[in-house]
Structure formats: C-alpha cells, structure tokens
Amino acid sequence: MSDTVGETAPAAATDPVLQRLSTLDRFLPVWIGVAMAVGLLLGRTVDGLDDALAAVEVGSVSLPIAIGLLVMMYPVLAKVRYDELGHVTSDRRMLGASILLNWVVGPALMFALAWLLLPDLPDYRTGLIIVGLARCIAMVLIWNDLACGDREAAAILVAINAVFQILAFAFLGYFYLQVLPGWLGLEQTALDVSVWGIAKSVLVFLGIPLLAGFLTRTLGERAKGREWYESTFLPRIGPAALYGLLFTIVLLFALQGDTITSQPLDVARIAVPLLAYFVLMWGGSMLLTHLLGFDYPRATAVSFTAAGNNFELAIAVAIGVFGVTSGQALAGVVGPLIEVPALVALVYVSLWARRFFRDPPSPAPTVPDPGATR
C-alpha cells in the first residue's frame, strides 16, 4: 500500500513512523472520508444503484463488494512470511489473550453497551449485539499493517477468528439474545442462522485471498528468491490494498446511503455505543498486552483483531433474519460508518503509543563455524 503497508519494518524509535508514511498513507483519513462521502452521494442520487449492486451476491454479500474485499486483502496476505508462522503459534500467551478478548470480552462488552445505551430501541440493540459477535477477518489486516503490527501474528489471529466464527457464532447468538437476557429478566430475541452460511462467508472472504497470498509468496520466492519478491514484487501490488479498501467503502456506503442519510438521529444513537466499543476494546487490549509484556508488533496485532468486527457477516445475518429494512440491518450498516474512521484514528494513536512498548527481540547473531573454511 506504500512504505508502511509495503515492505518497511517498523521504524526505529529515533525515526518517527508518521514521518515515514508515504503521501498516500499519510492522508488515508482524507481518502476514506472522500470515499464515504462519494458512496453516500451515489446512494442518494443514483436511482436503482442499490438494487444493481445487490443483484449478484457471493455469500450474501454484493459481488462488487466481494471483489473489493478480495482485492483489499490479497496484497496484505501476500506479504505474510508463511514460513515464520510457527513462531506465532508457539506463543500461547498471545493466542490465549486474543481468544479471551475476541470471544469473551468483545461480545460481552457489546451486549452491555447495547443494553445500557439503547434500552428503548430493541431492534438496534439486537443489531449491535450481532455486530459484537462477528469478529473481524478482513479489514483488520489493513489497520494492523498501517500500524506496523506483526503480519504473521495478525494472519494467525484472523484465521483463529474464522474458525471460531464458524463454530461459535450461532451458539453465542443464542446465548446473548435468549439465554443471558432470560437470566437477567430482559427481553429475549430469537436468532436463526445457518452455520453453513457463515462457513461460506469465511471461506470466500478469508480462504480465497489467503490461498492466493500463500501461493504467490511460495511460487514467487521459488522462482526469483525472497529479496526480489519483497523488494520488487510486493511494492508493485501493495497499492492495490488501498484501492480495494476505498472501492469497498464507496460501494458499502452507496448501497446503504439512502438509509443512513434518511435516519440521522437513529444513526447517531447507534453510533454512540459503537464508538465506545471500538475505543474500549482497542484501549483495553493495548493495556492488557502491555501489562503482559508483549512487544509492540504483537500487541498491535492482538489489539486491532480484538477491536475490529466482521460487518459483512453482521449485515448479512441481520438482513437474512430480520429483513433488509429492519432496524437490526441498519445497526449493521452503521457499523462500518463508525468502525472505519475510528480504527483509522486508532492507527495513529497506536503509532504514537509504541514508545511505551518494548521492541521485539533482535535475531540472534550467527556464530561462524570455525571449521567452515577448512
């Protein structure tokens, strides 16, 4: 995507990271703001655009949006050094912290915020709880890369989220919408979701770019070597991640632009718990990983994978169960409206906060073999 979402390692403490961002990355909030505005404008002014975008779907997601997501994720996953994943999977503290944050803390926090801040709006409340159950497997890779997080760790954590999503989403939906409210004497809501439908979404939006990235790196390094692959090939495909991100944002907001702009007060009510959720999840995760002694790259990977949500899945589930015009669907649509600028802002906060974390350990020096020259 540029230097930072390209091939440079995290900058030294004496070289401010923000100054090393390319012009493209430095003004990322501007490009995202423009993309959101263009999408909202298209959704309001072009008749039939939403029907055209929704005419063909992949895993309950509009085909053009699906293409944008795949283009966005492929360059990031092509940058992962798959031969180093063993170092990540051996870090049980990191894996345990991520699972705890994603599948215990995250859903519970969204449940609490939804009930505290939207007690009088049951449809929006249910939509937010669904958003909290859908853990991120897509855009989080972009935010992690921009914040100089550990790519290999992010790839593993996203894969773990994908597996848990297939296995646990329906169960957690039942628990947080029926069982827990029943225990607390609150209103209950039924959620009938297909495990296979969730699996298809994961296979398409994670499986395809993951396989493409793995094959690209494996075949590219085999043919030309790692130095050529990382210094020549990756910078060429890097900007595609940003273009895919902006394209996806334009289409997402075009698809729901009329809904968002016609109900500004409802959007504002939904935005408050969402904003609180992103800030609390990211901030709490960074604090926890700091207390656990994580280095900055791994702390960043854990924190962004904990703070992000799979809004594609949340929107698809809300529409499939409650209908396209439902309050639950609107809550899902507002998700990326708040998540995208919130997590972009947290990228910059993360780059500033790296001074409080220890640096990752340096590779052990190679000791020459005295007999090697004999």
MIDO-204307 format. One record per residue (C-alpha): residue number from 1; x, y, z. Coordinates in Angstrom, 2 decimals, decimal comma, m for minus. Example, Ala and Ser with C-alpha at 12.3 -4.5 7.8 and 13.67 -1.06 7.14 Angstrom:
BEGIN
(1 (12,30 m4,50 7,80))
(2 (13,67 m1,06 7,14))
# end
This chain:
BEGIN
(1 (0,00 0,00 0,00))
(2 (3,03 2,18 0,44))
(3 (6,09 2,16 2,64))
(4 (4,26 1,19 5,82))
(5 (1,75 m1,13 4,24))
(6 (4,52 m2,13 1,90))
(7 (7,79 m3,59 2,95))
(8 (9,46 m1,42 5,56))
(9 (9,87 m2,78 9,04))
(10 (8,75 m0,65 11,97))
(11 (10,88 2,46 12,22))
(12 (13,47 2,93 14,90))
(13 (12,48 4,88 17,96))
(14 (14,58 7,83 16,77))
(15 (12,79 7,97 13,41))
(16 (9,11 8,96 13,84))
(17 (6,93 6,49 11,96))
(18 (4,40 9,07 10,90))
(19 (7,12 10,96 9,04))
(20 (7,99 7,80 7,11))
(21 (4,48 7,27 5,78))
(22 (4,08 7,95 2,09))
(23 (1,77 10,73 0,94))
(24 (m0,81 8,09 0,08))
(25 (m0,84 6,69 3,62))
(26 (m0,37 9,98 5,45))
(27 (m3,64 11,27 4,03))
(28 (m5,51 7,97 4,38))
(29 (m8,24 9,53 6,59))
(30 (m8,86 12,07 3,82))
(31 (m9,20 9,39 1,13))
(32 (m11,52 7,36 3,35))
(33 (m13,62 10,42 4,14))
(34 (m13,91 11,21 0,45))
(35 (m14,83 7,58 m0,33))
(36 (m17,55 7,60 2,34))
(37 (m18,94 10,91 1,04))
(38 (m18,91 9,70 m2,57))
(39 (m20,68 6,49 m1,57))
(40 (m23,36 8,34 0,39))
(41 (m23,86 10,77 m2,50))
(42 (m24,19 7,94 m5,03))
(43 (m26,66 6,13 m2,79))
(44 (m28,81 9,25 m2,54))
(45 (m28,69 10,41 m6,16))
(46 (m28,45 7,32 m8,41))
(47 (m31,79 5,55 m8,68))
(48 (m31,67 1,77 m8,61))
(49 (m27,98 1,64 m7,66))
(50 (m28,64 m0,41 m4,52))
(51 (m30,68 m2,94 m6,50))
(52 (m27,94 m3,18 m9,13))
(53 (m25,23 m3,72 m6,52))
(54 (m27,31 m6,38 m4,73))
(55 (m28,33 m8,17 m7,95))
(56 (m25,49 m10,70 m7,71))
(57 (m24,27 m11,90 m4,34))
(58 (m21,39 m14,02 m3,03))
(59 (m22,06 m15,48 0,40))
(60 (m24,90 m12,97 0,97))
(61 (m22,56 m10,07 0,05))
(62 (m22,87 m7,99 m3,13))
(63 (m20,49 m9,27 m5,83))
(64 (m18,81 m5,86 m6,44))
(65 (m18,23 m5,51 m2,67))
(66 (m16,90 m9,07 m2,55))
(67 (m14,42 m8,22 m5,32))
(68 (m13,32 m5,10 m3,44))
(69 (m12,75 m7,10 m0,24))
(70 (m10,71 m9,75 m2,06))
(71 (m8,57 m7,13 m3,82))
(72 (m8,06 m5,38 m0,47))
(73 (m6,94 m8,50 1,39))
(74 (m4,77 m10,19 m1,23))
(75 (m1,70 m7,88 m1,11))
(76 (m1,63 m7,96 2,70))
(77 (m1,78 m11,76 2,80))
(78 (0,85 m11,98 0,04))
(79 (3,22 m10,12 2,40))
(80 (2,94 m12,67 5,19))
(81 (6,04 m14,83 5,67))
(82 (4,27 m18,15 5,98))
(83 (7,45 m19,99 6,92))
(84 (7,58 m17,94 10,14))
(85 (4,07 m18,77 11,36))
(86 (5,46 m21,43 13,69))
(87 (6,97 m18,69 15,88))
(88 (3,50 m17,18 16,24))
(89 (1,60 m20,38 17,00))
(90 (4,11 m21,22 19,74))
(91 (3,20 m18,01 21,61))
(92 (0,39 m19,42 23,75))
(93 (0,03 m16,25 25,81))
(94 (m0,72 m14,21 22,70))
(95 (m3,17 m16,78 21,32))
(96 (m4,89 m17,07 24,70))
(97 (m5,17 m13,31 25,11))
(98 (m6,64 m12,95 21,62))
(99 (m9,23 m15,68 22,14))
(100 (m10,22 m14,17 25,50))
(101 (m10,58 m10,67 24,06))
(102 (m12,41 m11,72 20,89))
(103 (m14,77 m14,37 22,13))
(104 (m15,39 m13,49 25,78))
(105 (m14,72 m9,79 26,34))
(106 (m15,84 m8,43 22,94))
(107 (m19,35 m9,95 22,77))
(108 (m19,95 m9,26 26,49))
(109 (m18,87 m5,61 26,13))
(110 (m21,13 m5,03 23,12))
(111 (m24,04 m6,69 24,94))
(112 (m23,53 m4,39 27,93))
(113 (m23,18 m1,23 25,83))
(114 (m26,22 m2,09 23,70))
(115 (m28,44 m2,58 26,75))
(116 (m27,04 0,44 28,64))
(117 (m27,25 2,92 25,76))
(118 (m30,18 1,56 23,71))
(119 (m32,62 0,18 26,30))
(120 (m35,60 1,67 24,43))
(121 (m34,58 0,55 20,91))
(122 (m34,69 m3,27 20,82))
(123 (m34,12 m3,63 17,05))
(124 (m30,96 m1,52 17,05))
(125 (m29,83 m3,19 20,26))
(126 (m30,12 m6,63 18,69))
(127 (m28,27 m5,43 15,59))
(128 (m25,37 m4,19 17,71))
(129 (m25,17 m7,46 19,63))
(130 (m24,91 m9,29 16,28))
(131 (m22,09 m6,92 15,26))
(132 (m20,29 m7,76 18,50))
(133 (m20,47 m11,47 17,73))
(134 (m18,97 m11,11 14,23))
(135 (m15,21 m10,94 14,78))
(136 (m13,09 m9,30 12,12))
(137 (m11,41 m11,37 9,38))
(138 (m10,86 m8,71 6,71))
(139 (m10,10 m5,00 7,18))
(140 (m8,21 m5,63 10,41))
(141 (m5,25 m6,76 8,29))
(142 (m5,12 m3,30 6,74))
(143 (m5,22 m1,47 10,08))
(144 (m2,61 m3,80 11,57))
(145 (m0,28 m3,27 8,62))
(146 (m0,67 0,51 8,75))
(147 (0,14 0,45 12,47))
(148 (3,29 m1,66 11,86))
(149 (1,83 m4,66 13,66))
(150 (3,08 m8,22 13,30))
(151 (1,74 m9,51 9,96))
(152 (2,28 m13,16 10,75))
(153 (0,56 m12,81 14,12))
(154 (m2,38 m10,97 12,54))
(155 (m2,77 m13,68 9,90))
(156 (m2,86 m16,41 12,56))
(157 (m5,29 m14,48 14,78))
(158 (m7,60 m13,80 11,85))
(159 (m7,55 m17,49 10,94))
(160 (m8,42 m18,40 14,55))
(161 (m11,29 m15,89 14,46))
(162 (m12,54 m17,51 11,26))
(163 (m12,62 m20,98 12,82))
(164 (m14,29 m19,75 16,00))
(165 (m16,78 m17,78 13,90))
(166 (m17,97 m20,92 12,17))
(167 (m18,15 m22,92 15,38))
(168 (m19,37 m20,34 17,89))
(169 (m21,42 m17,63 16,14))
(170 (m24,79 m19,40 16,28))
(171 (m24,23 m20,57 19,88))
(172 (m23,17 m17,11 21,08))
(173 (m26,13 m15,56 19,27))
(174 (m28,45 m17,88 21,18))
(175 (m26,66 m17,13 24,48))
(176 (m26,58 m13,33 24,21))
(177 (m30,04 m12,89 22,66))
(178 (m32,00 m15,50 24,60))
(179 (m30,19 m17,19 27,50))
(180 (m28,43 m14,23 29,16))
(181 (m31,39 m11,82 28,77))
(182 (m33,60 m14,52 30,30))
(183 (m31,28 m14,84 33,29))
(184 (m31,32 m11,05 33,75))
(185 (m35,08 m10,69 33,24))
(186 (m34,61 m8,77 29,97))
(187 (m36,37 m9,02 26,61))
(188 (m35,34 m12,05 24,53))
(189 (m34,81 m12,29 20,76))
(190 (m34,56 m15,37 18,54))
(191 (m31,70 m15,67 16,05))
(192 (m31,87 m18,43 13,44))
(193 (m28,61 m18,53 11,47))
(194 (m27,07 m21,14 9,20))
(195 (m23,67 m22,47 10,21))
(196 (m23,02 m23,30 6,56))
(197 (m23,87 m19,73 5,55))
(198 (m21,27 m18,42 7,99))
(199 (m18,75 m21,00 6,78))
(200 (m19,28 m19,90 3,17))
(201 (m18,63 m16,29 4,12))
(202 (m15,39 m17,24 5,88))
(203 (m14,23 m19,50 3,04))
(204 (m14,83 m16,80 0,43))
(205 (m13,51 m13,71 2,22))
(206 (m10,60 m15,32 4,03))
(207 (m9,95 m18,60 2,24))
(208 (m9,56 m17,22 m1,29))
(209 (m7,13 m14,33 m0,54))
(210 (m5,25 m16,49 1,99))
(211 (m4,67 m19,23 m0,59))
(212 (m3,76 m16,67 m3,26))
(213 (m1,30 m14,93 m0,92))
(214 (0,32 m18,21 0,15))
(215 (0,72 m19,43 m3,45))
(216 (2,04 m16,06 m4,63))
(217 (4,75 m15,97 m1,98))
(218 (5,67 m19,65 m2,33))
(219 (5,90 m19,59 m6,13))
(220 (7,43 m16,09 m6,27))
(221 (10,23 m16,92 m3,83))
(222 (10,85 m20,24 m5,52))
(223 (11,21 m18,56 m8,91))
(224 (13,05 m15,32 m8,04))
(225 (14,08 m15,51 m4,37))
(226 (12,91 m13,67 m1,27))
(227 (14,88 m10,48 m1,92))
(228 (13,27 m9,94 m5,34))
(229 (9,85 m10,91 m4,01))
(230 (9,92 m8,45 m1,10))
(231 (11,85 m5,57 m2,69))
(232 (10,42 m5,66 m6,22))
(233 (7,16 m7,62 m6,45))
(234 (5,40 m6,63 m3,22))
(235 (5,79 m2,85 m3,73))
(236 (4,09 m3,28 m7,12))
(237 (0,97 m4,95 m5,73))
(238 (0,91 m3,07 m2,39))
(239 (m1,21 m0,09 m3,53))
(240 (m3,99 m2,48 m4,61))
(241 (m4,88 m2,95 m0,94))
(242 (m5,70 0,74 m0,54))
(243 (m7,60 0,87 m3,83))
(244 (m9,61 m2,18 m2,83))
(245 (m10,35 m0,62 0,56))
(246 (m11,57 2,67 m0,94))
(247 (m13,59 0,86 m3,62))
(248 (m15,25 m1,27 m0,94))
(249 (m16,08 1,75 1,20))
(250 (m17,64 3,61 m1,74))
(251 (m19,85 0,62 m2,56))
(252 (m20,82 m0,07 1,06))
(253 (m21,99 3,47 1,60))
(254 (m23,63 3,68 m1,83))
(255 (m25,59 0,52 m1,04))
(256 (m26,92 1,95 2,23))
(257 (m26,53 5,68 1,62))
(258 (m30,24 6,47 1,48))
(259 (m30,92 4,50 4,68))
(260 (m28,12 6,22 6,57))
(261 (m28,87 9,79 5,47))
(262 (m32,65 9,48 5,90))
(263 (m32,39 8,50 9,59))
(264 (m29,64 10,72 11,04))
(265 (m30,92 10,66 14,64))
(266 (m31,13 6,87 14,66))
(267 (m27,63 6,67 13,19))
(268 (m26,37 8,96 15,96))
(269 (m27,97 6,77 18,66))
(270 (m26,39 3,64 17,16))
(271 (m23,02 5,37 16,72))
(272 (m22,53 6,13 20,44))
(273 (m22,23 2,50 21,70))
(274 (m20,23 1,56 18,60))
(275 (m17,68 4,30 19,17))
(276 (m17,44 3,39 22,85))
(277 (m16,94 m0,25 21,89))
(278 (m14,07 0,38 19,47))
(279 (m12,23 2,68 21,87))
(280 (m12,70 0,42 24,91))
(281 (m11,78 m2,79 23,06))
(282 (m8,67 m1,35 21,46))
(283 (m7,55 0,58 24,53))
(284 (m8,21 m2,32 26,89))
(285 (m6,38 m4,73 24,59))
(286 (m3,34 m2,47 24,32))
(287 (m3,28 m2,08 28,12))
(288 (m3,60 m5,83 28,70))
(289 (m0,86 m6,71 26,22))
(290 (1,40 m4,05 27,72))
(291 (0,88 m5,49 31,19))
(292 (1,60 m8,97 29,83))
(293 (4,92 m7,72 28,44))
(294 (4,14 m8,10 24,72))
(295 (6,33 m6,27 22,24))
(296 (4,68 m3,57 20,14))
(297 (4,10 m5,55 16,89))
(298 (2,27 m8,39 18,65))
(299 (0,38 m6,08 20,99))
(300 (m0,84 m4,18 17,93))
(301 (m1,93 m7,35 16,12))
(302 (m3,87 m8,54 19,18))
(303 (m5,48 m5,14 19,76))
(304 (m6,69 m4,49 16,22))
(305 (m8,01 m8,03 15,74))
(306 (m9,92 m7,58 19,03))
(307 (m11,32 m4,16 18,14))
(308 (m12,46 m4,90 14,57))
(309 (m15,69 m6,59 13,53))
(310 (m16,84 m8,56 10,51))
(311 (m19,53 m6,13 9,37))
(312 (m20,06 m8,09 6,15))
(313 (m21,25 m11,08 8,17))
(314 (m23,23 m8,95 10,64))
(315 (m25,11 m7,18 7,84))
(316 (m25,77 m10,46 6,01))
(317 (m27,13 m12,14 9,17))
(318 (m29,29 m9,13 10,10))
(319 (m30,76 m8,90 6,61))
(320 (m31,27 m12,66 6,32))
(321 (m33,04 m12,99 9,69))
(322 (m34,83 m9,66 10,13))
(323 (m35,08 m8,17 6,61))
(324 (m33,28 m5,52 4,59))
(325 (m35,33 m2,63 6,01))
(326 (m35,09 m3,77 9,64))
(327 (m33,54 m1,82 12,49))
(328 (m31,13 m4,72 13,01))
(329 (m29,86 m4,30 9,43))
(330 (m29,47 m0,53 9,93))
(331 (m27,34 m1,15 13,03))
(332 (m25,12 m3,44 10,98))
(333 (m24,82 m0,84 8,21))
(334 (m23,83 1,89 10,67))
(335 (m21,02 m0,42 11,87))
(336 (m18,53 0,41 9,09))
(337 (m19,64 4,05 9,15))
(338 (m18,15 4,27 12,67))
(339 (m15,55 1,49 12,52))
(340 (m13,59 2,74 9,53))
(341 (m12,78 6,28 10,77))
(342 (m12,47 5,07 14,39))
(343 (m9,86 2,42 13,61))
(344 (m8,01 4,71 11,20))
(345 (m7,70 7,19 14,07))
(346 (m6,53 4,38 16,36))
(347 (m3,80 3,52 13,85))
(348 (m2,29 6,94 14,50))
(349 (m2,79 6,59 18,26))
(350 (m1,08 3,19 18,07))
(351 (1,93 4,59 16,23))
(352 (2,26 7,26 18,93))
(353 (1,82 4,72 21,76))
(354 (4,57 2,39 20,50))
(355 (7,10 4,33 22,61))
(356 (5,59 2,68 25,70))
(357 (6,25 m0,87 24,46))
(358 (9,45 m2,81 24,36))
(359 (10,98 m3,55 20,97))
(360 (10,73 m7,09 19,55))
(361 (13,79 m9,22 20,26))
(362 (16,54 m9,00 17,67))
(363 (17,54 m12,16 15,81))
(364 (20,40 m13,99 17,46))
(365 (23,72 m13,29 15,70))
(366 (25,08 m16,03 13,56))
(367 (28,22 m17,60 15,03))
(368 (30,70 m18,62 12,33))
(369 (31,66 m22,26 12,24))
(370 (35,45 m22,44 12,74))
(371 (35,61 m25,46 10,50))
(372 (33,59 m23,95 7,71))
(373 (36,64 m22,58 5,88))
(374 (38,63 m25,75 6,09))
# end
